Amino acid sequence: MRSYYELKRKRTYDHPAVFIWIIVVCLLCRVAGYYTSTDFPFPRLFPDRLYAYVAGILLMVGGGYLLYRLNYALVLIREKTFLPFLLFVLLSSTNPDFLSLKASSVVFFCMLLAVYQLFISHHNTSSTANAFKSALLIAAGSLLWVHVLWFIPLFWIGMYNFRCLAPKTFMGSVLGLMVVYWFVLGWAVWKMDFSVFTIPFDTLLSFDFTHLKGNWTGRISLIYTVLLAVIAYVNVRTHEHEDSLRSRQFLSFLMLFLIWALILSGIYGNYSGEFIYLSSMSASVLYAHLFTSRRNRYTFRLFLFTIVLYPALCFLQLWSIL
């Protein structure tokens, strides 16, 4: 009879079959999204839709790899695994709102690098440079999508929780914001056209409480994402002795990040897809931590159910568009 450790080793997620399944399914979802969508983002940058969708795939792969490196550098998950990368690819390829290239695809990189700067300033009240870089990255991303500025208060909360919030780090973050918009203001003065400075901020007050505009498949996908993230966070809190205090605080911030993004997606219904896309960063890490920390038949079945459910809901949603 096979021992427990043999069964545990068998329940591995970095198996070639898992890689092949997720990559093939995600490519099929993106191909189906290409043929069912008439959206052509950034028409001035790309000659046709094909180039825009290929650029979206490359940005997705780059963002997933950067997320993998973030997990590897900060040891958010004790085990060395590609699962954060695979789950991010799965989440970002099985939602029809994410298939076409959008500004949030680029802003994701700014946000991920800003989170990294925040995390490495853990328990360092002298990390003024890191606070400056975090705010600078978010402000740079806001030039493409201004609503990302709403994450600045979340980063201040994170600085407080990580015990790196001090007058000089706070002022460093404020200076990071001001540097970017000083350049924007200077450009507006040079062109004598202040619309580039004022119009983006006007949209911050354009609330749209439509919450979920999608069909039932989109609602199920979002509900399942939240439910699984909650299960993952409860697992973190109920097994605190298995992770370092530093890792628990990082995972708690990612859970708060996900909640923050979902609240904003409800406030700004027109940009709900962009906020949910950003939340996939934290969701993929929380999922990966759950599946790797609890290697039993229940989590393994939950993992298999997850990598089947998301593609199925995506194909059903795309089928309804036809």
VEXDREN-2710 file (C-alpha; in Angstrom, 1 decimal):
% VEXDREN-2710
k/r/px/py/pz
1/MET/0.0/0.0/0.0
2/ARG/1.4/3.4/-0.9
3/SER/2.5/5.6/2.0
4/TYR/1.1/9.1/2.7
5/TYR/4.3/10.8/1.5
6/GLU/4.1/9.0/-1.8
7/LEU/0.5/10.2/-2.3
8/LYS/1.5/13.7/-1.3
9/ARG/4.3/13.8/-3.8
10/LYS/1.9/12.5/-6.4
11/ARG/-0.4/15.5/-5.8
12/THR/1.9/18.0/-7.4
13/TYR/0.7/21.0/-9.3
14/ASP/3.9/21.6/-11.2
15/HIS/3.1/18.6/-13.4
16/PRO/3.6/18.9/-17.2
17/ALA/-0.1/17.8/-17.6
18/VAL/-1.2/20.8/-15.5
19/PHE/1.0/23.2/-17.5
20/ILE/-0.3/21.9/-20.8
21/TRP/-3.9/21.9/-19.8
22/ILE/-3.8/25.5/-18.5
23/ILE/-1.8/26.9/-21.4
24/VAL/-3.9/25.1/-24.1
25/VAL/-7.2/26.1/-22.5
26/CYS/-6.1/29.7/-22.0
27/LEU/-5.0/30.0/-25.7
28/LEU/-8.4/28.6/-26.8
29/CYS/-10.2/31.1/-24.6
30/ARG/-8.2/33.9/-26.2
31/VAL/-8.7/32.7/-29.7
32/ALA/-12.4/32.4/-29.1
33/GLY/-12.4/35.9/-27.5
34/TYR/-10.6/37.3/-30.6
35/TYR/-13.3/35.9/-33.0
36/THR/-16.3/36.9/-30.9
37/SER/-15.2/40.4/-29.9
38/THR/-15.4/43.5/-32.1
39/ASP/-13.4/45.6/-29.6
40/PHE/-10.2/47.0/-31.1
41/PRO/-8.2/48.7/-28.3
42/PHE/-5.5/51.3/-29.0
43/PRO/-6.2/51.6/-32.8
44/ARG/-3.4/54.2/-33.2
45/LEU/-0.7/51.8/-31.8
46/PHE/-1.6/48.7/-33.7
47/PRO/-2.6/48.1/-37.4
48/ASP/-5.3/45.6/-36.6
49/ARG/-6.9/43.6/-33.8
50/LEU/-4.5/40.6/-34.2
51/TYR/-1.5/42.7/-33.2
52/ALA/-3.4/44.1/-30.2
53/TYR/-4.4/40.6/-29.0
54/VAL/-0.9/39.3/-29.4
55/ALA/0.4/42.2/-27.4
56/GLY/-2.2/41.4/-24.7
57/ILE/-0.9/37.8/-24.5
58/LEU/2.7/39.0/-24.2
59/LEU/1.8/41.4/-21.4
60/MET/-0.1/38.6/-19.7
61/VAL/2.9/36.3/-19.8
62/GLY/5.2/39.0/-18.7
63/GLY/2.9/40.0/-15.8
64/GLY/2.6/36.4/-14.7
65/TYR/6.4/35.8/-14.8
66/LEU/6.9/39.0/-12.8
67/LEU/4.4/37.8/-10.2
68/TYR/6.3/34.5/-10.0
69/ARG/9.5/36.4/-9.4
70/LEU/7.8/38.5/-6.7
71/ASN/6.7/35.3/-4.9
72/TYR/10.2/33.8/-5.3
73/ALA/12.0/36.9/-3.9
74/LEU/9.7/37.5/-1.0
75/VAL/8.8/33.9/-0.2
76/LEU/5.1/34.5/0.0
77/ILE/4.7/30.8/-0.5
78/ARG/7.1/28.4/1.2
79/GLU/7.3/26.1/-1.7
80/LYS/9.1/27.0/-5.0
81/THR/6.3/26.7/-7.5
82/PHE/5.1/28.1/-10.8
83/LEU/1.5/28.0/-9.5
84/PRO/1.1/31.8/-9.1
85/PHE/2.1/32.2/-12.7
86/LEU/-0.2/29.5/-13.9
87/LEU/-3.2/30.7/-11.9
88/PHE/-2.7/34.3/-13.0
89/VAL/-2.6/33.1/-16.6
90/LEU/-5.8/31.2/-15.9
91/LEU/-7.7/34.1/-14.3
92/SER/-6.6/36.6/-16.9
93/SER/-7.4/34.4/-19.8
94/THR/-10.9/33.1/-18.8
95/ASN/-12.6/36.4/-18.3
96/PRO/-13.9/37.9/-21.6
97/ASP/-13.3/41.4/-20.2
98/PHE/-9.6/40.7/-19.9
99/LEU/-9.0/39.2/-23.3
100/SER/-8.4/42.4/-25.3
101/LEU/-5.5/44.7/-24.5
102/LYS/-6.5/47.5/-22.1
103/ALA/-4.7/50.2/-20.2
104/SER/-5.0/48.0/-17.1
105/SER/-2.8/45.4/-18.8
106/VAL/0.1/47.9/-18.6
107/VAL/-1.0/49.4/-15.2
108/PHE/-0.7/45.9/-13.8
109/PHE/3.1/46.1/-14.1
110/CYS/3.2/49.4/-12.3
111/MET/1.0/48.1/-9.5
112/LEU/3.0/44.9/-9.1
113/LEU/6.3/46.8/-8.9
114/ALA/4.7/49.2/-6.4
115/VAL/3.6/46.3/-4.2
116/TYR/7.2/44.9/-4.4
117/GLN/8.6/48.2/-3.2
118/LEU/6.0/48.3/-0.4
119/PHE/6.9/44.8/0.7
120/ILE/10.7/45.2/0.8
121/SER/10.2/48.3/3.1
122/HIS/8.7/45.9/5.8
123/HIS/9.6/47.2/9.3
124/ASN/11.9/49.9/7.9
125/THR/10.9/53.4/8.8
126/SER/13.8/54.8/6.9
127/SER/12.6/53.4/3.6
128/THR/11.7/56.8/2.1
129/ALA/13.1/55.7/-1.3
130/ASN/10.8/52.7/-1.4
131/ALA/7.8/54.8/-0.5
132/PHE/8.7/57.3/-3.2
133/LYS/9.1/54.6/-5.8
134/SER/5.8/53.0/-4.9
135/ALA/3.9/56.2/-5.3
136/LEU/5.8/57.1/-8.4
137/LEU/4.9/53.8/-10.1
138/ILE/1.2/54.2/-9.2
139/ALA/1.2/57.8/-10.4
140/ALA/2.9/56.7/-13.7
141/GLY/0.2/54.1/-14.1
142/SER/-2.5/56.7/-13.5
143/LEU/-1.4/58.5/-16.7
144/LEU/-2.9/55.5/-18.5
145/TRP/-5.8/54.9/-16.1
146/VAL/-6.4/57.6/-13.5
147/HIS/-8.6/55.4/-11.2
148/VAL/-5.5/53.5/-10.0
149/LEU/-4.8/56.5/-7.7
150/TRP/-7.5/55.1/-5.4
151/PHE/-4.9/52.5/-4.3
152/ILE/-2.7/55.1/-2.7
153/PRO/-4.6/55.1/0.6
154/LEU/-4.4/51.3/0.6
155/PHE/-0.6/51.6/0.3
156/TRP/-0.6/54.0/3.3
157/ILE/-2.6/51.4/5.3
158/GLY/0.0/48.8/4.2
159/MET/2.8/51.0/5.3
160/TYR/1.2/51.3/8.7
161/ASN/0.6/47.6/9.1
162/PHE/4.2/46.9/8.0
163/ARG/5.5/49.4/10.5
164/CYS/7.2/51.5/7.9
165/LEU/4.9/54.5/8.1
166/ALA/6.7/57.6/9.4
167/PRO/6.5/61.3/8.5
168/LYS/9.4/61.0/6.1
169/THR/8.1/57.9/4.3
170/PHE/4.6/59.5/4.1
171/MET/6.1/62.6/2.6
172/GLY/8.2/60.5/0.3
173/SER/5.0/58.9/-1.1
174/VAL/3.4/62.3/-1.5
175/LEU/6.5/63.5/-3.4
176/GLY/6.3/60.5/-5.7
177/LEU/2.8/61.5/-6.7
178/MET/3.7/65.1/-7.1
179/VAL/6.7/64.5/-9.3
180/VAL/4.6/62.8/-12.0
181/TYR/1.9/65.5/-12.0
182/TRP/4.4/68.3/-11.9
183/PHE/5.5/67.1/-15.4
184/VAL/1.8/66.8/-16.5
185/LEU/1.1/70.3/-15.3
186/GLY/4.3/71.6/-17.0
187/TRP/3.1/70.0/-20.2
188/ALA/-0.3/71.6/-19.8
189/VAL/1.2/75.0/-19.3
190/TRP/3.5/74.5/-22.3
191/LYS/0.6/73.6/-24.6
192/MET/-1.8/76.0/-22.8
193/ASP/-4.3/73.1/-22.7
194/PHE/-5.2/72.2/-19.1
195/SER/-7.7/69.6/-20.2
196/VAL/-5.0/66.9/-20.0
197/PHE/-4.6/67.8/-16.3
198/THR/-8.3/68.3/-15.3
199/ILE/-10.3/65.9/-17.3
200/PRO/-8.8/62.7/-15.8
201/PHE/-9.5/63.9/-12.3
202/ASP/-13.1/64.7/-13.3
203/THR/-13.7/61.0/-14.1
204/LEU/-12.7/60.1/-10.5
205/LEU/-16.1/61.6/-9.5
206/SER/-18.1/59.8/-12.1
207/PHE/-19.5/57.0/-10.0
208/ASP/-21.5/54.2/-11.5
209/PHE/-23.1/51.8/-9.0
210/THR/-24.0/49.2/-11.5
211/HIS/-21.9/46.6/-9.8
212/LEU/-22.1/43.5/-12.0
213/LYS/-23.2/44.2/-15.5
214/GLY/-22.3/40.8/-16.9
215/ASN/-24.5/37.8/-17.3
216/TRP/-24.9/34.9/-14.9
217/THR/-21.6/33.3/-15.9
218/GLY/-19.7/36.4/-15.0
219/ARG/-21.4/36.5/-11.6
220/ILE/-20.6/32.9/-10.9
221/SER/-17.0/33.5/-11.8
222/LEU/-16.7/36.5/-9.5
223/ILE/-18.5/34.8/-6.6
224/TYR/-16.3/31.8/-6.9
225/THR/-13.1/34.0/-7.0
226/VAL/-14.2/35.7/-3.8
227/LEU/-15.2/32.5/-2.1
228/LEU/-11.9/30.7/-2.9
229/ALA/-9.9/33.8/-1.8
230/VAL/-11.8/33.8/1.5
231/ILE/-11.1/30.1/2.0
232/ALA/-7.4/30.7/1.2
233/TYR/-7.2/33.6/3.7
234/VAL/-9.0/31.6/6.4
235/ASN/-6.4/28.9/5.8
236/VAL/-3.6/31.5/6.4
237/ARG/-5.2/32.7/9.7
238/THR/-5.9/29.3/11.1
239/HIS/-2.4/27.9/10.4
240/GLU/-0.4/30.9/11.4
241/HIS/2.4/28.8/12.9
242/GLU/3.2/27.4/9.5
243/ASP/4.2/30.7/8.0
244/SER/6.5/33.5/9.2
245/LEU/4.9/36.7/10.5
246/ARG/6.3/38.5/7.5
247/SER/4.6/36.2/5.1
248/ARG/1.3/36.3/7.0
249/GLN/1.3/40.1/6.8
250/PHE/2.1/40.1/3.1
251/LEU/-0.8/37.7/2.4
252/SER/-3.1/39.7/4.6
253/PHE/-2.3/42.8/2.6
254/LEU/-3.0/40.9/-0.7
255/MET/-6.4/39.9/0.7
256/LEU/-7.1/43.5/1.6
257/PHE/-5.9/44.5/-1.9
258/LEU/-8.5/42.1/-3.4
259/ILE/-11.3/43.4/-1.2
260/TRP/-10.3/47.0/-2.0
261/ALA/-10.3/46.3/-5.8
262/LEU/-13.7/44.6/-5.7
263/ILE/-15.2/47.5/-3.7
264/LEU/-13.9/49.9/-6.3
265/SER/-15.3/47.7/-9.1
266/GLY/-18.7/48.2/-7.6
267/ILE/-18.3/51.9/-7.2
268/TYR/-17.1/52.4/-10.8
269/GLY/-19.2/50.0/-12.8
270/ASN/-17.8/51.2/-16.1
271/TYR/-14.3/50.1/-15.0
272/SER/-15.2/47.0/-13.0
273/GLY/-13.3/44.8/-15.4
274/GLU/-10.1/46.8/-14.9
275/PHE/-10.3/46.6/-11.1
276/ILE/-11.1/42.9/-11.2
277/TYR/-8.1/42.4/-13.4
278/LEU/-5.8/44.0/-10.8
279/SER/-7.4/41.8/-8.1
280/SER/-6.3/38.7/-10.0
281/MET/-2.8/39.5/-8.9
282/SER/-3.6/38.9/-5.2
283/ALA/-6.2/36.1/-5.9
284/SER/-3.6/34.0/-7.8
285/VAL/-1.1/34.2/-4.9
286/LEU/-3.7/33.4/-2.3
287/TYR/-5.0/30.4/-4.4
288/ALA/-1.4/29.1/-4.8
289/HIS/-0.7/29.4/-1.1
290/LEU/-3.9/27.4/-0.3
291/PHE/-3.2/24.6/-2.8
292/THR/0.5/24.2/-1.9
293/SER/0.1/24.5/1.9
294/ARG/-2.7/22.0/2.2
295/ARG/-1.8/19.0/0.0
296/ASN/-4.7/16.6/0.6
297/ARG/-7.4/15.1/-1.6
298/TYR/-9.9/17.8/-0.9
299/THR/-7.6/20.7/-2.0
300/PHE/-6.4/18.7/-5.0
301/ARG/-10.0/18.1/-6.1
302/LEU/-10.7/21.8/-5.5
303/PHE/-7.7/22.7/-7.7
304/LEU/-9.0/20.4/-10.5
305/PHE/-12.4/21.9/-10.2
306/THR/-11.0/25.4/-10.4
307/ILE/-8.9/24.9/-13.5
308/VAL/-12.0/23.4/-15.2
309/LEU/-14.7/25.8/-13.9
310/TYR/-13.1/29.0/-15.1
311/PRO/-12.6/27.9/-18.7
312/ALA/-16.1/26.4/-18.8
313/LEU/-17.7/29.7/-17.6
314/CYS/-15.6/31.6/-20.2
315/PHE/-16.7/29.4/-23.1
316/LEU/-20.3/29.7/-22.0
317/GLN/-20.1/33.5/-21.8
318/LEU/-18.4/33.7/-25.2
319/TRP/-21.0/31.3/-26.6
320/SER/-23.8/33.6/-25.5
321/ILE/-22.2/36.5/-27.4
322/LEU/-22.5/34.6/-30.7
END
